[in-house]
Amino acid sequence: MRALTVILFLLCLLPGFLRAEEKYVTLDDGSSIKVFLFYPKNAGEGPWPLSVLMSGGSATEYIVRAQFWLGHELANRGWAIAVPVSPDGNGFFGKIGESIPEVIADLQQNIAEIEHGKSLLVGVSNGGSSALEIASRHPEKYFGVVAVPGIIKDSENIGNFQGLPVYLRIGENDFLRWNRLLPQLKAELEAAGARVNARLEPDANHVFPINWGELQPWLDEVRNNSENSTAPAAPQPAQLRRSFTQ
């Protein structure tokens, strides 16, 4: 049974296994970033809160497509999902990571299905690491960060989280040995002002299926805690487009 589960999970990593809408977001400097979008199928008519999924590795289109499985799972739980493709093939660290708030603002302004206000950053591997870095610069813009897994790549690029919730999971058998960094990583994030929910994922390697029994209550909590925040009113959509999470 375990072998079958692993096979099915790996099949979900195949590029093109799931379809998504494509959009190009033009940045203030005139450059553009390609974004794939998923919408919920069975979560009302929207608008839905936005989750930005940061892919692992270099975040090229091939790798982004290979991680549609997580976008699909998040969309099935009531989130609109945006998955950006790195324009230079080097992920979203440093200066290019500063484009993510621009991408979010554009999507919220121009897509009726996407709720205005705070968004969620979710990242896998290098994507989890870049999500931590991005969120620490403007923590007031986010519900929180889900890094499954993620680490601090450069402490010089980490700002003050100002109490932002961080959900961190690292595989117990991580072949990159990130598991050995967890105690220090948790301490560093807390020292930077994050509220950290961190532990090792049992019997897991570097990339692993999400434990929704743990993550969903955390997501519900961070959204509920943000309800008192005032978000700009979103325009009412005349007609919402169909779901692309097939």
Buried (B, 14 or more C-beta within 10 A) or exposed (E): EEEEEEEEEEEBBEEEEBBBBEBEBEBEEEEBBBBBBBBBEEBEEBBBBBBBBBBBBBBBBEBBBBBBBBBBBBBBBBBBBBBBBBBEEBBBBEEBBBBBBBBBBBBBEEBBBBBBBBBBBBBBBBBBBBBBBBBBBBBEBBBBBBBBBBBBBEEEBBBEBEEBBBBBBBBBBBEBEBBEBBEEBBEBBBEBBBBBBBBBBEEBEBBBBBBEEEBEEBBEBBBEEBEEEEEEEBEEBEEBEEBBBE
